[in-house]
């Protein structure tokens, strides 16, 4: 005689997976596959766009010039140069004051608010 399941926490299992869980798993796998395909397509498009643009010498030169003129990049360079200068230089009171004024001007005119 089979053991009784009365009083058991879990209902008796037939040992076969239910149809709903198989459908859920299939749907989830399809969604993951679609997402993976979309990510792959996006990555390939990004690489293709970069290759198309990077082959142009004019595009590359213009991009480098724009990066060099970018106020944020310039402010980082000047800020670092003057900070290093102020820390390492043996400054008289006058030259220290001038360097501080230049640094303050750079920070207020170039750095974003």
N, C-alpha and C positions, 0 to 999 in steps of 0.2 A: 504494500500500500504506500503511495507517495506521501511525503511529508506534507503536513498541512501548512498553508500560508496564512492562516488566521493569526492575527496579532503581529504580523510582519510589517516592517516599515515600507517595504517596497512591494508593488504589485507583481504578480507572477509574470515572467517574461517568456515569450514564445521562442526567443533566440534569434528571431528574424528582425532585421531593421524595418522600421515602419516606412510606408511609402512617402509620407510627408517629409521625413528627414532626408530621404534620398533626393527628393525634389529640391529641398532647401540646399543641400550640399551641391547639387548640380547648378542651381542658380547662382550660388556664391562663387563657384569655380568659374562660371561664365562671366560674372562681374569682374572677378580678379583678372581674367584673361583679357577682357575689354580694356580695363585700366592699364594693364601692362602694354597692350598694343598702342593705346593712346600715348603713354609715356615714351615708348620707342619711337613713334611717329614724331612727337614733339622734339625729341633729342636729335633725330635725323634732320629735321627741318632746321633746327638751330645750327647744326654743323654745316649744312648746305649753305645757309645764309652767311655764315662767317667765312666760308671758303670763297663764295662769290665776291664778297666785299674785300676780303684780304688780298685777293689777287690784283686789285687795282692799286698801283703805286700812289696815285693821286689821293685815293681814299685814305690810305695808311698815313701819308704825310699830313693831310688835313686833320686826321684824328689825333696825331701826335701834337700838332700845333695847338689844337683846341685843348688838349689835356695840359699842355704847358702854360696856356693862358688862363686856365681855370682859376678863379679867385680862391677857391678852397685849397687847391694844391699850392698856390703861391703863398697863401697865409701860413700853411704848415711849414713851408721852407723857411720863410722869414722869421716866423715865431721861433723855430728851432735854432736858427742861426743867432738871433739876438739873445735868446735865453742862454745859449752856450757862451756867447761873447760876454754877457753880463756876469756869468758865474766865474769865468776863467781869466778875465782881463783885470789888470791892476789899473783901476780907473781913478782919475782925479774926480773931485766932486762935480766939476763942470762937465766932463765927458760922460760921467755916469748919468747926470741929469739929461743930457742931450740924447744918449742912447735910450733912456727910459721914455722920453717924449716920442722918439721915433717908434719904439715898440708899441706905445699906447696908440699912436696914430694908425699904425698898421692894423692893430686889433680892432679899432673902432671903424675903420674904413673898409676893411676887407672881410673880416670874419662875419658870418651870418649872425643875425640877431637871435 
